[in-house]
Amino acid sequence: MGKAWQAGLWYFLAIYALAFLMGTARVLVVAPLIGRTAATLIELPIVVGASWVGATWLARRFDLRRRSGRWPMALTGFVLLIAAELSLGVFGFGQRLDAILAEMATPLGLAGLAAQVLFGLMPVLVADLEPAARSGGG
């Protein structure tokens, strides 16, 4: 497996673990206190921020300097995220796939989906902030 694909796997594992823990806390602790929408809107920027940190660190760790080298990392992380989300919903919580997709079409679901898309793009987006990646160095 190439280093970009490995970076994508580690990126997914790290951020999904954090998001899973935060989601559990959101559902069990925060949402009953302040409501589902507010709790989700607090959680999303934290996970997106963690995605930024994780993508930056892992791209450096795996020496993915060029933006083009980060696309496999981004794609791997995003595909694994969506597969995990759907699998957890269907097999973990007994939801039907059409119900999961319908939930994604709600305003709150779209906010979550936007955060997932940002997670997927983050390895490439952070490359624009690094001089070596912008110039094609390395």
C-alpha positions as CSV (number, residue, x, y, z in Angstrom):
1,M,0.0,0.0,0.0
2,G,1.4,3.4,-1.0
3,K,2.2,6.0,1.7
4,A,-0.7,8.3,0.6
5,W,-3.2,5.5,1.1
6,Q,-1.7,4.6,4.5
7,A,-1.9,8.2,5.5
8,G,-5.6,8.2,4.5
9,L,-6.2,5.1,6.6
10,W,-4.6,6.7,9.6
11,Y,-6.4,10.0,9.0
12,F,-9.7,8.2,8.9
13,L,-9.0,6.2,12.1
14,A,-7.8,9.1,14.1
15,I,-10.6,11.5,13.2
16,Y,-13.3,8.9,13.2
17,A,-12.3,7.8,16.7
18,L,-12.4,11.4,17.9
19,A,-15.8,12.0,16.2
20,F,-17.2,8.8,17.5
21,L,-16.3,9.8,21.1
22,M,-17.6,13.3,20.6
23,G,-20.8,12.1,19.0
24,T,-21.4,9.8,21.9
25,A,-20.9,12.7,24.4
26,R,-23.1,14.9,22.2
27,V,-26.0,12.4,22.2
28,L,-25.7,11.3,25.8
29,V,-24.7,14.4,27.6
30,V,-24.8,17.7,25.6
31,A,-27.9,17.3,23.5
32,P,-30.2,16.6,26.5
33,L,-29.0,19.8,28.0
34,I,-29.0,22.2,25.0
35,G,-30.8,20.4,22.2
36,R,-29.7,18.3,19.3
37,T,-29.1,21.2,16.9
38,A,-27.0,23.3,19.2
39,A,-25.0,20.2,20.3
40,T,-24.3,19.2,16.7
41,L,-23.3,22.8,15.8
42,I,-20.8,22.8,18.6
43,E,-19.3,19.5,17.7
44,L,-18.9,20.1,13.9
45,P,-16.2,22.8,14.0
46,I,-14.2,20.9,16.6
47,V,-14.1,17.8,14.4
48,V,-13.3,20.0,11.3
49,G,-10.5,21.6,13.3
50,A,-9.2,18.2,14.3
51,S,-9.3,17.2,10.7
52,W,-7.1,20.2,9.8
53,V,-4.6,19.3,12.5
54,G,-4.7,15.6,11.6
55,A,-4.4,16.1,7.9
56,T,-1.5,18.5,8.3
57,W,0.4,16.3,10.7
58,L,-0.1,13.1,8.7
59,A,0.8,14.7,5.3
60,R,4.0,15.8,6.9
61,R,4.6,12.4,8.7
62,F,4.1,10.5,5.4
63,D,6.0,13.1,3.4
64,L,3.2,14.0,1.1
65,R,4.4,17.4,0.0
66,R,2.7,17.8,-3.3
67,R,-1.0,18.5,-3.5
68,S,-1.4,15.8,-6.1
69,G,0.0,13.3,-3.7
70,R,-2.6,14.2,-1.1
71,W,-5.6,13.3,-3.2
72,P,-5.3,9.5,-2.5
73,M,-5.1,10.3,1.2
74,A,-8.2,12.5,0.9
75,L,-10.1,9.9,-1.1
76,T,-9.2,7.0,1.2
77,G,-10.2,9.0,4.3
78,F,-13.5,10.1,2.8
79,V,-14.5,6.7,1.4
80,L,-13.7,5.0,4.7
81,L,-15.7,7.7,6.6
82,I,-18.8,7.3,4.5
83,A,-18.6,3.5,4.6
84,A,-18.2,3.6,8.4
85,E,-21.0,6.0,8.8
86,L,-23.4,3.9,6.7
87,S,-22.3,0.6,8.3
88,L,-22.7,2.0,11.8
89,G,-26.2,3.2,11.0
90,V,-27.3,0.0,9.3
91,F,-25.5,-2.6,11.3
92,G,-24.9,-0.8,14.6
93,F,-28.2,1.1,15.0
94,G,-30.5,-1.0,12.8
95,Q,-31.4,2.0,10.5
96,R,-32.5,1.5,7.0
97,L,-30.3,3.0,4.3
98,D,-33.1,5.2,2.9
99,A,-33.7,6.6,6.4
100,I,-30.0,7.5,6.8
101,L,-30.0,9.2,3.4
102,A,-33.2,11.1,4.2
103,E,-31.7,12.3,7.5
104,M,-28.7,13.6,5.4
105,A,-31.1,15.7,3.4
106,T,-32.3,17.7,6.5
107,P,-30.7,21.0,7.4
108,L,-28.8,19.4,10.3
109,G,-27.9,16.4,8.1
110,L,-26.6,18.7,5.4
111,A,-24.4,20.5,8.0
112,G,-23.0,17.1,9.0
113,L,-22.5,16.2,5.4
114,A,-20.7,19.5,4.7
115,A,-18.3,18.7,7.6
116,Q,-17.7,15.2,6.1
117,V,-16.9,16.7,2.8
118,L,-14.5,19.2,4.5
119,F,-12.9,16.2,6.3
120,G,-12.4,14.5,2.9
121,L,-10.9,17.6,1.2
122,M,-8.8,18.7,4.2
123,P,-5.6,16.9,3.2
124,V,-5.7,18.8,-0.1
125,L,-6.9,22.1,1.4
126,V,-4.1,22.3,3.9
127,A,-1.6,21.8,1.1
128,D,-2.6,25.3,-0.1
129,L,-1.3,26.7,3.2
130,E,2.1,25.0,2.9
131,P,4.7,26.7,0.6
132,A,6.3,23.4,-0.5
133,A,2.9,22.0,-1.5
134,R,1.9,25.1,-3.4
135,S,5.1,25.3,-5.3
136,G,5.2,21.6,-6.1
137,G,8.3,21.1,-4.1
138,G,9.3,17.6,-2.8
